[in-house]
Amino acid sequence: MHFGVDLGRCNPRLWLDLARAGDELGYDSVWLPEHLIFPETIVGSPAPDDAHITVDPRTPLFDPFAMLAAIAAVTERIRVGINVYNIGLRHPFTTARGAATVDIVSNGRCILGVGASWLRAEWEAVGLDFETRGARVDESIEICRRLWTEPTVQHAGVHYEFGPVVFEPKPVQAHLPIHVGGDSDRALRRVAELGDGWIAMVQDEASFATAVEKLRTLCDRNGRDCDAIERTAMVRDPDDGAVESWRSAGATRLIVAPWSRSTEAVDGLAAFRPNR
C-alpha cells in the first residue's frame, strides 16, 4: 500500500512545508485538487444525494502545474499529482505543456489525474457544452499521449483538429502516467481503455471492491492487466484496521489527511506511519 498526502485539506500557505515533510517521511505522493473557476452559487456534487459534498465557491484555486512545479523544486523523491484536472476544459496543447513541464522540473515525478467533471456551471462559464465532456476527455488524452511521444503530430477529431505540429521537450517519463478520476461506469471504462490508474472520488470499502471487480472485467475485455493499474482511494485518517480493509478491497494507494487543523498537518503526517 502506498500513501499520498491530500493537500486540499490543508491551508495552501502550508503546502510547501507539508510536501517537504511528506517527502522526508516516506509518503508516496502529494495531490492537489483542481478547478478552473467556480460560479457564485454551486449546484450539484460529485457525490450521490445521501453523501452530498458542499463546495464553497470562495475556496482558493491555483494553477496546478505552477504549484506542482514549486513543490517539485523543494522535494526530491515524492511524486506530484493532480486530483483531478478538468482536462476537457482546456485545449490539449495546454495540458500537455503543463504536465510535461512539471515532469521535467520534477525529474519524472508527475502524475496527471484527470476527470470529466461534475460541475456544469464551470463548463458553461467557458462556453463549452457540458454534454460533450466525456468525448473531450478521451480525445484530449489521446492527443496528449501522442504529443509526449511522437516527433510530429497531426490530428483530425470531433473536437480538435490541427497539424502537423512539433512538441518539445518531451517528458522525462517515457510514459507519463494518466490516472482517471470518477466513480461512474464510464469513468471505469475510461480507466480500462486509457488510464494508468484510477482515483475513486466517493467510495467506501464495499463499493470500492465492487468497482475494482468491474474494472477487472473491463480490463480483461481490453486486453489489459488490472493489477498493473494503480487504484487510489481518498481516506482521511484510516487506522491499521481500515488500511487492511482498503487493501483487501483492492486499493493500492490511500490519499490521507491525518490532521484536524492545518497547523497540525505536519505532526499528523509524522504520527500516521506511512511505511506500514
C-alpha positions, 0 to 999 in steps of 0.5 A: 500500500502506498500513501499520498498526502491530500493537500486540499485539506490543508491551508495552501500557505502550508503546502510547501512545508507539508510536501517537504515533510511528506517527502522526508517521511516516506509518503508516496505522493502529494495531490492537489485538487483542481478547478478552473473557476467556480460560479457564485452559487454551486449546484450539484456534487460529485457525490450521490444525494445521501453523501452530498459534498458542499463546495464553497465557491470562495475556496482558493484555486491555483494553477496546478502545474505552477504549484506542482512545479514549486513543490517539485523544486523543494522535494526530491523523491515524492511524486506530484499529482493532480486530483483531478484536472478538468482536462476537457476544459482546456485545449490539449496543447495546454495540458500537455505543456503543463504536465510535461513541464512539471515532469521535467522540473520534477525529474519524472515525478508527475502524475496527471489525474484527470476527470470529466467533471461534475460541475456544469456551471464551470463548463458553461462559464467557458462556453463549452457544452457540458454534454460533450465532456466525456468525448473531450476527455478521451480525445484530449488524452489521446492527443496528449499521449501522442504529443509526449511521444511522437516527433510530429503530430497531426490530428483530425477529431470531433473536437480538435483538429490541427497539424502537423505540429512539433512538441518539445521537450518531451517528458522525462517519463517515457510514459507519463502516467494518466490516472482517471478520476470518477466513480461512474461506469464510464469513468471505469471504462475510461480507466480500462481503455486509457488510464494508468490508474484510477482515483475513486472520488466517493467510495467506501470499502464495499463499493470500492471492491465492487468497482475494482471487480468491474474494472477487472472485467473491463480490463480483461475485455481490453486486453489489459492487466488490472493489477498493473493499474494503480487504484487510489482511494481518498481516506482521511485518517484510516487506522491499521484496521481500515488500511487492511480493509482498503487493501483487501478491497483492492486499493493500492494507494490511500490519499490521507489527511491525518490532521484536524487543523492545518497547523497540525498537518505536519505532526499528523503526517509524522504520527500516521506511519506511512511505511506500514 
